[in-house]
């Protein structure tokens, strides 16, 4: 996978927050990017080739947390809610995913 391809399934401890620009109906890609930038985000464009065609994404976050811990549901909640408010009716385009924690060996 090259650096511009979109990874949609996070690894353990990885946090991915992105917008599927292919699903935005209420504004153009350019208008959406401008909106994200006005909200303080620095979106990185990513793509994914599918059988249906090319999908375009705006990656907002790609972070690595503790791979042994579950990411708190409240992480970035204010920013996430602000994004839902800024893009009303576009809920299906907004994605926040975190990788499941790895099991650590338990010493007995």
N, CA, C and O atoms as CSV, one atom per row, in Angstrom:
chain,resi,resn,atom,element,x,y,z
A,1,UNK,N,N,0.852,-1.177,0.000
A,1,UNK,CA,C,0.000,0.000,0.000
A,1,UNK,C,C,0.898,1.240,0.000
A,1,UNK,O,O,1.803,1.364,0.826
A,2,UNK,N,N,0.636,2.151,-0.934
A,2,UNK,CA,C,1.432,3.373,-0.940
A,2,UNK,C,C,0.846,4.383,0.044
A,2,UNK,O,O,-0.254,4.174,0.554
A,3,UNK,N,N,1.554,5.461,0.316
A,3,UNK,CA,C,1.149,6.405,1.361
A,3,UNK,C,C,-0.125,7.167,1.032
A,3,UNK,O,O,-0.708,7.778,1.928
A,4,UNK,N,N,-0.578,7.156,-0.209
A,4,UNK,CA,C,-1.803,7.865,-0.581
A,4,UNK,C,C,-3.033,6.971,-0.593
A,4,UNK,O,O,-4.152,7.460,-0.752
A,5,UNK,N,N,-2.839,5.664,-0.426
A,5,UNK,CA,C,-3.976,4.760,-0.366
A,5,UNK,C,C,-4.589,4.813,1.030
A,5,UNK,O,O,-3.879,4.958,2.025
A,6,UNK,N,N,-5.901,4.696,1.092
A,6,UNK,CA,C,-6.618,4.774,2.359
A,6,UNK,C,C,-6.661,3.424,3.040
A,6,UNK,O,O,-7.113,2.436,2.459
A,7,UNK,N,N,-6.193,3.386,4.262
A,7,UNK,CA,C,-6.305,2.203,5.109
A,7,UNK,C,C,-7.586,2.382,5.914
A,7,UNK,O,O,-7.701,3.343,6.675
A,8,UNK,N,N,-8.548,1.480,5.762
A,8,UNK,CA,C,-9.834,1.655,6.433
A,8,UNK,C,C,-10.005,0.752,7.639
A,8,UNK,O,O,-10.924,0.954,8.431
A,9,UNK,N,N,-9.146,-0.232,7.794
A,9,UNK,CA,C,-9.216,-1.119,8.956
A,9,UNK,C,C,-7.983,-0.836,9.816
A,9,UNK,O,O,-6.862,-1.172,9.434
A,10,UNK,N,N,-8.196,-0.219,10.972
A,10,UNK,CA,C,-7.050,0.157,11.808
A,10,UNK,C,C,-6.395,-1.042,12.482
A,10,UNK,O,O,-7.037,-2.054,12.761
A,11,UNK,N,N,-5.105,-0.895,12.732
A,11,UNK,CA,C,-4.351,-1.905,13.461
A,11,UNK,C,C,-4.583,-1.685,14.959
A,11,UNK,O,O,-5.188,-0.688,15.355
A,12,UNK,N,N,-4.110,-2.603,15.778
A,12,UNK,CA,C,-4.277,-2.484,17.231
A,12,UNK,C,C,-3.755,-1.136,17.710
A,12,UNK,O,O,-2.602,-0.785,17.457
A,13,UNK,N,N,-4.602,-0.386,18.400
A,13,UNK,CA,C,-4.217,0.907,18.952
A,13,UNK,C,C,-4.237,2.058,17.964
A,13,UNK,O,O,-4.036,3.207,18.360
A,14,UNK,N,N,-4.469,1.786,16.716
A,14,UNK,CA,C,-4.480,2.842,15.707
A,14,UNK,C,C,-5.847,3.521,15.675
A,14,UNK,O,O,-6.880,2.862,15.786
A,15,UNK,N,N,-5.840,4.841,15.524
A,15,UNK,CA,C,-7.063,5.631,15.445
A,15,UNK,C,C,-7.117,6.283,14.072
A,15,UNK,O,O,-6.198,7.003,13.680
A,16,UNK,N,N,-8.195,6.028,13.347
A,16,UNK,CA,C,-8.407,6.636,12.034
A,16,UNK,C,C,-9.691,7.449,12.081
A,16,UNK,O,O,-10.746,6.940,12.458
A,17,UNK,N,N,-9.593,8.712,11.696
A,17,UNK,CA,C,-10.764,9.586,11.612
A,17,UNK,C,C,-10.729,10.185,10.223
A,17,UNK,O,O,-9.776,10.877,9.865
A,18,UNK,N,N,-11.754,9.925,9.442
A,18,UNK,CA,C,-11.728,10.353,8.045
A,18,UNK,C,C,-13.131,10.601,7.515
A,18,UNK,O,O,-14.127,10.150,8.081
A,19,UNK,N,N,-13.173,11.335,6.410
A,19,UNK,CA,C,-14.410,11.632,5.711
A,19,UNK,C,C,-14.352,10.933,4.362
A,19,UNK,O,O,-13.364,11.055,3.637
A,20,UNK,N,N,-15.405,10.201,4.026
A,20,UNK,CA,C,-15.515,9.592,2.702
A,20,UNK,C,C,-16.107,10.663,1.785
A,20,UNK,O,O,-17.322,10.854,1.745
A,21,UNK,N,N,-15.252,11.345,1.064
A,21,UNK,CA,C,-15.682,12.444,0.201
A,21,UNK,C,C,-16.597,11.959,-0.913
A,21,UNK,O,O,-17.371,12.742,-1.466
A,22,UNK,N,N,-16.516,10.681,-1.247
A,22,UNK,CA,C,-17.371,10.109,-2.288
A,22,UNK,C,C,-18.829,10.050,-1.842
A,22,UNK,O,O,-19.726,9.933,-2.678
A,23,UNK,N,N,-19.076,10.129,-0.526
A,23,UNK,CA,C,-20.433,10.038,0.000
A,23,UNK,C,C,-21.041,11.408,0.337
A,23,UNK,O,O,-22.224,11.486,0.666
A,24,UNK,N,N,-20.267,12.464,0.263
A,24,UNK,CA,C,-20.789,13.804,0.565
A,24,UNK,C,C,-21.722,14.233,-0.564
A,24,UNK,O,O,-21.334,14.245,-1.733
A,25,UNK,N,N,-22.946,14.583,-0.206
A,25,UNK,CA,C,-23.951,14.953,-1.197
A,25,UNK,C,C,-24.232,16.459,-1.226
A,25,UNK,O,O,-24.630,16.993,-2.262
A,26,UNK,N,N,-24.029,17.138,-0.112
A,26,UNK,CA,C,-24.504,18.517,0.018
A,26,UNK,C,C,-23.524,19.581,-0.463
A,26,UNK,O,O,-23.886,20.754,-0.549
A,27,UNK,N,N,-22.298,19.195,-0.777
A,27,UNK,CA,C,-21.294,20.170,-1.217
A,27,UNK,C,C,-20.225,19.466,-2.043
A,27,UNK,O,O,-20.129,18.239,-2.051
A,28,UNK,N,N,-19.433,20.260,-2.731
A,28,UNK,CA,C,-18.360,19.708,-3.557
A,28,UNK,C,C,-17.190,19.258,-2.682
A,28,UNK,O,O,-17.122,19.587,-1.498
A,29,UNK,N,N,-16.282,18.511,-3.278
A,29,UNK,CA,C,-15.072,18.095,-2.563
A,29,UNK,C,C,-14.303,19.324,-2.110
A,29,UNK,O,O,-13.854,19.385,-0.966
A,30,UNK,N,N,-14.143,20.306,-2.994
A,30,UNK,CA,C,-13.410,21.518,-2.650
A,30,UNK,C,C,-14.069,22.250,-1.478
A,30,UNK,O,O,-13.379,22.694,-0.560
A,31,UNK,N,N,-15.387,22.377,-1.504
A,31,UNK,CA,C,-16.100,23.050,-0.408
A,31,UNK,C,C,-15.938,22.279,0.903
A,31,UNK,O,O,-15.804,22.881,1.968
A,32,UNK,N,N,-15.951,20.965,0.823
A,32,UNK,CA,C,-15.787,20.149,2.025
A,32,UNK,C,C,-14.384,20.317,2.597
A,32,UNK,O,O,-14.225,20.471,3.808
A,33,UNK,N,N,-13.375,20.288,1.745
A,33,UNK,CA,C,-11.991,20.480,2.204
A,33,UNK,C,C,-11.840,21.862,2.842
A,33,UNK,O,O,-11.223,21.992,3.899
A,34,UNK,N,N,-12.395,22.882,2.211
A,34,UNK,CA,C,-12.324,24.239,2.771
A,34,UNK,C,C,-13.011,24.304,4.130
A,34,UNK,O,O,-12.506,24.955,5.045
A,35,UNK,N,N,-14.152,23.639,4.273
A,35,UNK,CA,C,-14.848,23.599,5.553
A,35,UNK,C,C,-13.981,22.943,6.618
A,35,UNK,O,O,-13.851,23.464,7.726
A,36,UNK,N,N,-13.387,21.797,6.283
A,36,UNK,CA,C,-12.531,21.086,7.233
A,36,UNK,C,C,-11.351,21.956,7.652
A,36,UNK,O,O,-10.999,21.999,8.831
A,37,UNK,N,N,-10.749,22.638,6.706
A,37,UNK,CA,C,-9.620,23.517,7.025
A,37,UNK,C,C,-10.068,24.680,7.898
A,37,UNK,O,O,-9.336,25.084,8.802
A,38,UNK,N,N,-11.260,25.232,7.648
A,38,UNK,CA,C,-11.755,26.344,8.464
A,38,UNK,C,C,-12.037,25.898,9.900
A,38,UNK,O,O,-12.075,26.722,10.814
A,39,UNK,N,N,-12.235,24.593,10.094
A,39,UNK,CA,C,-12.459,24.040,11.425
A,39,UNK,C,C,-11.145,23.685,12.119
A,39,UNK,O,O,-11.156,23.167,13.236
A,40,UNK,N,N,-10.018,23.957,11.470
A,40,UNK,CA,C,-8.717,23.699,12.072
A,40,UNK,C,C,-8.091,22.370,11.703
A,40,UNK,O,O,-7.011,22.039,12.194
A,41,UNK,N,N,-8.744,21.605,10.851
A,41,UNK,CA,C,-8.182,20.317,10.421
A,41,UNK,C,C,-7.198,20.535,9.280
A,41,UNK,O,O,-7.250,21.548,8.583
A,42,UNK,N,N,-6.321,19.590,9.102
A,42,UNK,CA,C,-5.387,19.575,7.980
A,42,UNK,C,C,-5.605,18.266,7.217
A,42,UNK,O,O,-4.804,17.337,7.320
A,43,UNK,N,N,-6.697,18.205,6.454
A,43,UNK,CA,C,-7.038,16.940,5.791
A,43,UNK,C,C,-5.989,16.522,4.769
A,43,UNK,O,O,-5.456,17.340,4.019
A,44,UNK,N,N,-5.715,15.239,4.768
A,44,UNK,CA,C,-4.811,14.644,3.785
A,44,UNK,C,C,-5.665,13.801,2.846
A,44,UNK,O,O,-6.427,12.943,3.291
A,45,UNK,N,N,-5.536,14.046,1.558
A,45,UNK,CA,C,-6.331,13.286,0.589
A,45,UNK,C,C,-5.776,11.880,0.439
A,45,UNK,O,O,-4.568,11.676,0.314
A,46,UNK,N,N,-6.685,10.921,0.455
A,46,UNK,CA,C,-6.366,9.510,0.275
A,46,UNK,C,C,-7.370,8.927,-0.710
A,46,UNK,O,O,-8.441,9.495,-0.925
A,47,UNK,N,N,-7.022,7.797,-1.305
A,47,UNK,CA,C,-7.926,7.149,-2.248
A,47,UNK,C,C,-7.975,5.656,-1.986
A,47,UNK,O,O,-7.118,5.086,-1.312
A,48,UNK,N,N,-9.011,5.044,-2.544
A,48,UNK,CA,C,-9.131,3.590,-2.519
A,48,UNK,C,C,-9.797,3.168,-3.820
A,48,UNK,O,O,-10.831,3.716,-4.203
A,49,UNK,N,N,-9.201,2.195,-4.495
A,49,UNK,CA,C,-9.793,1.656,-5.721
A,49,UNK,C,C,-10.701,0.498,-5.336
A,49,UNK,O,O,-10.294,-0.419,-4.623
A,50,UNK,N,N,-11.943,0.555,-5.822
A,50,UNK,CA,C,-12.905,-0.505,-5.550
A,50,UNK,C,C,-13.480,-0.995,-6.876
A,50,UNK,O,O,-13.198,-0.421,-7.928
A,51,UNK,N,N,-14.274,-2.041,-6.828
A,51,UNK,CA,C,-14.933,-2.542,-8.035
A,51,UNK,C,C,-15.896,-1.507,-8.600
A,51,UNK,O,O,-16.150,-1.473,-9.804
A,52,UNK,N,N,-16.438,-0.653,-7.708
A,52,UNK,CA,C,-17.383,0.382,-8.129
A,52,UNK,C,C,-16.681,1.623,-8.680
A,52,UNK,O,O,-17.327,2.482,-9.278
A,53,UNK,N,N,-15.378,1.723,-8.485
A,53,UNK,CA,C,-14.629,2.884,-8.961
A,53,UNK,C,C,-13.722,3.446,-7.882
A,53,UNK,O,O,-13.453,2.792,-6.874
A,54,UNK,N,N,-13.265,4.635,-8.099
A,54,UNK,CA,C,-12.329,5.296,-7.197
A,54,UNK,C,C,-13.081,6.019,-6.089
A,54,UNK,O,O,-14.034,6.752,-6.356
A,55,UNK,N,N,-12.651,5.813,-4.838
A,55,UNK,CA,C,-13.235,6.512,-3.694
A,55,UNK,C,C,-12.179,7.483,-3.169
A,55,UNK,O,O,-10.988,7.171,-3.137
A,56,UNK,N,N,-12.632,8.654,-2.762
A,56,UNK,CA,C,-11.734,9.700,-2.281
A,56,UNK,C,C,-12.052,10.001,-0.821
A,56,UNK,O,O,-13.220,10.116,-0.448
A,57,UNK,N,N,-11.018,10.127,0.001
A,57,UNK,CA,C,-11.165,10.354,1.429
A,57,UNK,C,C,-10.350,11.562,1.874
A,57,UNK,O,O,-9.334,11.907,1.271
A,58,UNK,N,N,-10.823,12.195,2.946
A,58,UNK,CA,C,-10.051,13.232,3.637
A,58,UNK,C,C,-9.688,12.655,4.997
A,58,UNK,O,O,-10.546,12.514,5.868
A,59,UNK,N,N,-8.422,12.324,5.174
A,59,UNK,CA,C,-7.943,11.757,6.434
A,59,UNK,C,C,-7.674,12.898,7.406
A,59,UNK,O,O,-6.868,13.784,7.124
A,60,UNK,N,N,-8.351,12.875,8.551
A,60,UNK,CA,C,-8.192,13.919,9.555
A,60,UNK,C,C,-7.213,13.517,10.646
A,60,UNK,O,O,-6.460,14.350,11.150
A,61,UNK,N,N,-7.224,12.251,11.007
A,61,UNK,CA,C,-6.313,11.753,12.044
A,61,UNK,C,C,-5.892,10.333,11.716
A,61,UNK,O,O,-6.690,9.513,11.262
A,62,UNK,N,N,-4.622,10.066,11.957
A,62,UNK,CA,C,-4.074,8.714,11.918
A,62,UNK,C,C,-3.075,8.674,13.056
A,62,UNK,O,O,-1.923,9.077,12.898
A,63,UNK,N,N,-3.520,8.188,14.199
A,63,UNK,CA,C,-2.707,8.207,15.413
A,63,UNK,C,C,-2.497,6.788,15.927
A,63,UNK,O,O,-3.262,5.871,15.627
A,64,UNK,N,N,-1.447,6.643,16.701
A,64,UNK,CA,C,-1.181,5.359,17.331
A,64,UNK,C,C,-1.298,5.536,18.837
A,64,UNK,O,O,-0.552,6.311,19.437
A,65,UNK,N,N,-2.233,4.819,19.445
A,65,UNK,CA,C,-2.402,4.805,20.893
A,65,UNK,C,C,-1.814,3.496,21.419
A,65,UNK,O,O,-1.237,2.714,20.663
A,66,UNK,N,N,-1.964,3.276,22.685
A,66,UNK,CA,C,-1.487,2.044,23.307
A,66,UNK,C,C,-2.197,0.852,22.669
A,66,UNK,O,O,-3.419,0.749,22.771
A,67,UNK,N,N,-1.464,-0.054,22.011
A,67,UNK,CA,C,-2.106,-1.183,21.337
A,67,UNK,C,C,-2.762,-2.183,22.288
A,67,UNK,O,O,-3.523,-3.046,21.851
A,68,UNK,N,N,-2.473,-2.072,23.586
A,68,UNK,CA,C,-3.060,-2.990,24.549
A,68,UNK,C,C,-4.315,-2.416,25.211
A,68,UNK,O,O,-4.964,-3.100,26.002
A,69,UNK,N,N,-4.657,-1.169,24.894
A,69,UNK,CA,C,-5.794,-0.511,25.548
A,69,UNK,C,C,-6.910,-0.218,24.541
A,69,UNK,O,O,-6.665,-0.053,23.346
A,70,UNK,N,N,-8.123,-0.159,25.051
A,70,UNK,CA,C,-9.279,0.221,24.249
A,70,UNK,C,C,-9.323,1.746,24.201
A,70,UNK,O,O,-9.121,2.403,25.222
A,71,UNK,N,N,-9.588,2.313,23.020
A,71,UNK,CA,C,-9.693,3.760,22.881
A,71,UNK,C,C,-11.016,4.214,23.499
A,71,UNK,O,O,-12.073,3.652,23.214
A,72,UNK,N,N,-10.939,5.225,24.335
A,72,UNK,CA,C,-12.119,5.766,25.020
A,72,UNK,C,C,-13.121,6.297,24.002
A,72,UNK,O,O,-12.746,7.011,23.072
A,73,UNK,N,N,-14.393,5.949,24.178
A,73,UNK,CA,C,-15.454,6.412,23.274
A,73,UNK,C,C,-15.561,7.931,23.239
A,73,UNK,O,O,-16.049,8.494,22.259
A,74,UNK,N,N,-15.118,8.589,24.283
A,74,UNK,CA,C,-15.215,10.049,24.377
A,74,UNK,C,C,-14.032,10.759,23.718
A,74,UNK,O,O,-14.002,11.989,23.684
A,75,UNK,N,N,-13.066,10.016,23.198
A,75,UNK,CA,C,-11.879,10.627,22.598
A,75,UNK,C,C,-12.292,11.519,21.428
A,75,UNK,O,O,-12.971,11.065,20.507
A,76,UNK,N,N,-11.889,12.767,21.465
A,76,UNK,CA,C,-12.185,13.771,20.437
A,76,UNK,C,C,-13.685,14.013,20.251
A,76,UNK,O,O,-14.104,14.446,19.178
A,77,UNK,N,N,-14.488,13.745,21.258
A,77,UNK,CA,C,-15.944,13.813,21.091
A,77,UNK,C,C,-16.409,15.214,20.694
A,77,UNK,O,O,-17.293,15.341,19.847
A,78,UNK,N,N,-15.843,16.260,21.277
A,78,UNK,CA,C,-16.273,17.618,20.922
A,78,UNK,C,C,-15.989,17.928,19.458
A,78,UNK,O,O,-16.828,18.504,18.766
A,79,UNK,N,N,-14.796,17.543,18.986
A,79,UNK,CA,C,-14.448,17.776,17.583
A,79,UNK,C,C,-15.304,16.924,16.655
A,79,UNK,O,O,-15.698,17.377,15.580
A,80,UNK,N,N,-15.589,15.711,17.061
A,80,UNK,CA,C,-16.415,14.828,16.236
A,80,UNK,C,C,-17.844,15.358,16.136
A,80,UNK,O,O,-18.436,15.355,15.056
A,81,UNK,N,N,-18.402,15.817,17.271
A,81,UNK,CA,C,-19.759,16.377,17.251
A,81,UNK,C,C,-19.814,17.653,16.413
A,81,UNK,O,O,-20.786,17.886,15.694
A,82,UNK,N,N,-18.772,18.479,16.506
A,82,UNK,CA,C,-18.714,19.708,15.700
A,82,UNK,C,C,-18.728,19.371,14.215
A,82,UNK,O,O,-19.335,20.087,13.418
A,83,UNK,N,N,-18.065,18.290,13.844
A,83,UNK,CA,C,-18.037,17.887,12.439
A,83,UNK,C,C,-19.414,17.412,11.972
A,83,UNK,O,O,-19.840,17.726,10.861
A,84,UNK,N,N,-20.100,16.662,12.818
A,84,UNK,CA,C,-21.466,16.239,12.471
A,84,UNK,C,C,-22.384,17.449,12.303
A,84,UNK,O,O,-23.242,17.462,11.420
A,85,UNK,N,N,-22.205,18.467,13.152
A,85,UNK,CA,C,-23.016,19.682,13.046
A,85,UNK,C,C,-22.674,20.470,11.782
A,85,UNK,O,O,-23.556,21.066,11.164
A,86,UNK,N,N,-21.403,20.475,11.398
A,86,UNK,CA,C,-20.971,21.224,10.212
A,86,UNK,C,C,-21.387,20.538,8.915
A,86,UNK,O,O,-21.512,21.186,7.876
A,87,UNK,N,N,-21.600,19.217,8.979
A,87,UNK,CA,C,-22.001,18.444,7.800
A,87,UNK,C,C,-23.327,17.739,8.077
A,87,UNK,O,O,-23.377,16.510,8.113
A,88,UNK,N,N,-24.408,18.513,8.276
A,88,UNK,CA,C,-25.692,17.876,8.598
A,88,UNK,C,C,-26.167,16.961,7.472
A,88,UNK,O,O,-26.074,17.293,6.290
A,89,UNK,N,N,-26.678,15.804,7.875
A,89,UNK,CA,C,-27.185,14.842,6.903
A,89,UNK,C,C,-26.102,14.011,6.230
A,89,UNK,O,O,-26.403,13.197,5.357
A,90,UNK,N,N,-24.863,14.202,6.618
A,90,UNK,CA,C,-23.751,13.477,5.984
A,90,UNK,C,C,-23.130,12.458,6.939
A,90,UNK,O,O,-21.947,12.138,6.828
A,91,UNK,N,N,-23.929,11.952,7.874
A,91,UNK,CA,C,-23.429,11.037,8.900
A,91,UNK,C,C,-22.706,9.818,8.328
A,91,UNK,O,O,-21.726,9.348,8.906
A,92,UNK,N,N,-23.185,9.310,7.203
A,92,UNK,CA,C,-22.600,8.102,6.623
A,92,UNK,C,C,-21.219,8.348,6.021
A,92,UNK,O,O,-20.502,7.395,5.714
A,93,UNK,N,N,-20.844,9.599,5.850
A,93,UNK,CA,C,-19.544,9.925,5.265
A,93,UNK,C,C,-18.455,10.096,6.320
A,93,UNK,O,O,-17.269,10.089,5.991
A,94,UNK,N,N,-18.845,10.250,7.584
A,94,UNK,CA,C,-17.900,10.525,8.669
A,94,UNK,C,C,-17.567,9.213,9.375
A,94,UNK,O,O,-18.460,8.500,9.834
A,95,UNK,N,N,-16.277,8.906,9.457
A,95,UNK,CA,C,-15.844,7.633,10.038
A,95,UNK,C,C,-14.789,7.862,11.118
A,95,UNK,O,O,-13.844,8.630,10.936
A,96,UNK,N,N,-14.972,7.183,12.237
A,96,UNK,CA,C,-14.008,7.189,13.332
A,96,UNK,C,C,-13.810,5.732,13.720
A,96,UNK,O,O,-14.735,5.084,14.211
A,97,UNK,N,N,-12.619,5.222,13.503
A,97,UNK,CA,C,-12.357,3.808,13.767
A,97,UNK,C,C,-11.101,3.659,14.602
A,97,UNK,O,O,-10.125,4.386,14.418
A,98,UNK,N,N,-11.138,2.715,15.514
A,98,UNK,CA,C,-9.943,2.411,16.302
A,98,UNK,C,C,-9.736,0.906,16.307
A,98,UNK,O,O,-10.683,0.122,16.361
A,99,UNK,N,N,-8.473,0.535,16.249
A,99,UNK,CA,C,-8.134,-0.883,16.223
A,99,UNK,C,C,-8.364,-1.547,17.560
A,99,UNK,O,O,-8.167,-0.938,18.611
A,100,UNK,N,N,-8.777,-2.784,17.515
A,100,UNK,CA,C,-8.995,-3.536,18.740
A,100,UNK,C,C,-7.671,-3.783,19.441
A,100,UNK,O,O,-6.644,-3.964,18.786
A,101,UNK,N,N,-7.686,-3.790,20.773
A,101,UNK,CA,C,-6.433,-4.011,21.491
A,101,UNK,C,C,-5.931,-5.444,21.292
A,101,UNK,O,O,-6.713,-6.377,21.109
A,102,UNK,N,N,-4.619,-5.585,21.335
A,102,UNK,CA,C,-4.026,-6.917,21.259
A,102,UNK,C,C,-4.070,-7.543,22.643
A,102,UNK,O,O,-4.045,-6.843,23.655
A,103,UNK,N,N,-4.133,-8.825,22.674
A,103,UNK,CA,C,-4.104,-9.530,23.960
A,103,UNK,C,C,-2.656,-9.652,24.409
A,103,UNK,O,O,-1.785,-10.084,23.654
A,104,UNK,N,N,-2.422,-9.268,25.637
A,104,UNK,CA,C,-1.085,-9.385,26.194
A,104,UNK,C,C,-0.986,-10.678,26.970
A,104,UNK,O,O,-1.945,-11.079,27.630
A,105,UNK,N,N,0.164,-11.341,26.902
A,105,UNK,CA,C,0.313,-12.579,27.673
A,105,UNK,C,C,0.257,-12.280,29.184
A,105,UNK,O,O,0.792,-11.280,29.663
A,106,UNK,N,N,-0.392,-13.164,29.890
A,106,UNK,CA,C,-0.521,-13.008,31.337
A,106,UNK,C,C,0.441,-13.989,31.998
A,106,UNK,O,O,0.413,-15.189,31.726
A,107,UNK,N,N,1.288,-13.458,32.868
A,107,UNK,CA,C,2.223,-14.337,33.566
A,107,UNK,C,C,1.517,-14.907,34.790
A,107,UNK,O,O,0.749,-14.222,35.465
A,108,UNK,N,N,1.791,-16.149,35.050
A,108,UNK,CA,C,1.137,-16.840,36.180
A,108,UNK,C,C,2.124,-17.126,37.250
A,108,UNK,O,O,1.769,-17.700,38.279
